Amino acid sequence: MRWTFGLGAALASLCWFAALGFGARLLSGHLAKPAPWRVLDGLVAATMIALGVSLLAGS
């Protein structure tokens, strides 16, 4: 089963980085302006705050 897991992990990694590259190309026009970056930064900040609160609440 190790070979199967390794092959699956390699395939998932290949798919992830290919999707990341194609997605970056598709979003490059939108991300050339500062406003979408502010929205993205806000979403990342909200996610980090939510994770921090959930970790504090769980302890």
C-alpha positions, 0 to 999 in steps of 0.5 A, a space after each residue: 500500500 505504500 506505493 499506492 499512497 506515494 503514487 496518489 500523493 504525487 498525482 495529487 501534488 501534480 494536480 494541485 500545482 497545475 491548478 495553481 498555475 492555471 488559476 494564477 494565469 486566469 486571475 492575473 488580470 484581476 489581481 493587477 489591481 490593489 482592491 482584489 488584493 485587499 479582499 484576499 488579504 481580508 479573507 486570509 485574515 478572517 480565516 486565521 482569526 477564526 482558526 485562532 479562536 477555534 484553537 483557543 476555544 478548544 483548549 
